[in-house]
Amino acid sequence: MKFPVKKNPILIFITVAMLPLSIFILVTGLLIKDDIVAGIIGFIITFMLFIFLGYPIKKSYHEITETDFYAVFGWMKIKIPLADITKVNYTWNPISAPAWTFKRMQVSYGRYGFDLLSIPKNEEQFFTLLKERCPNAFIDIDKKRD
């Protein structure tokens, strides 16, 4: 079952603002005759950054199958076998992670592995299904500590 992830409006705004910024840089470079090359280079850099950050806006979700948990963030795809998941909890850990929110979900698996991921939009349904599929995992989702 697929679960879309929550997205922070501030992070979405910053990403979407790259498009008009790239056009502004191009137009500014074209208007100033001496800086046409700089304008084109600036446009290419910011537009590519927009593509790189904008694609995950549409393609970010979590999927729980019969045997695996998938976290998809644009081009990145993380696969964790459900049998290996030991703990799932909320975290505010600022470590760089594929996440559209500042509040994240930490999925611990195996002996030492963990991934920080965005929280799904429908948290109740997601965690209920995860509890069914991972009965041995400790799922700590106490909302009082958020």
C-alpha positions, -999 to 999 in steps of 0.1 A, spaced: 0 0 0 14 34 -9 14 64 14 22 99 2 45 119 25 38 151 43 55 182 28 66 213 46 52 244 27 84 263 34 106 237 17 82 234 -12 82 272 -16 120 274 -16 121 246 -43 94 261 -65 110 296 -62 140 282 -81 121 283 -114 113 321 -114 148 327 -100 164 309 -129 143 329 -154 152 361 -136 189 353 -137 186 345 -175 167 377 -182 191 398 -161 221 383 -179 205 390 -213 197 426 -205 232 433 -194 252 428 -227 285 421 -209 271 392 -188 252 370 -213 274 340 -206 271 345 -168 233 348 -172 230 316 -192 253 297 -168 233 310 -138 201 300 -155 214 265 -163 226 260 -127 194 272 -110 171 254 -135 190 221 -130 187 226 -92 150 232 -96 147 199 -116 168 180 -91 148 193 -61 114 196 -79 111 160 -91 109 146 -56 79 169 -49 58 147 -71 75 114 -65 79 110 -27 60 82 -10 63 52 13 51 18 3 45 -13 25 44 -46 7 40 -81 21 78 -84 27 94 -50 23 91 -13 33 101 11 5 108 48 10 109 67 -23 122 102 -26 125 112 -62 154 92 -76 163 77 -43 147 44 -33 153 28 1 143 -8 6 141 -23 41 128 -59 47 100 -58 72 115 -86 91 146 -65 98 128 -34 112 134 -32 150 121 3 159 102 32 144 99 65 162 96 102 156 127 124 156 137 160 150 173 149 141 186 175 116 209 151 98 206 154 61 180 129 50 155 125 21 127 143 39 102 171 31 95 177 68 116 188 97 99 163 119 110 129 107 105 92 112 135 71 122 133 35 110 159 13 127 167 -20 112 192 -48 114 218 -44 141 230 -8 136 212 6 105 187 34 105 171 58 80 155 92 86 124 97 64 95 120 59 63 113 79 34 99 58 3 121 54 -20 94 69 1 85 99 -26 64 117 -32 41 88 5 38 80 15 29 116 -14 5 120 -3 -14 88 33 -13 99 24 -28 133 5 -56 116 34 -64 93 61 -59 119 47 -74 151 82 -77 167 92 -41 160 89 -14 187 68 14 172 70 45 194 46 71 180 34 88 212 20 121 199 23 137 234 61 139 230 59 157 195 
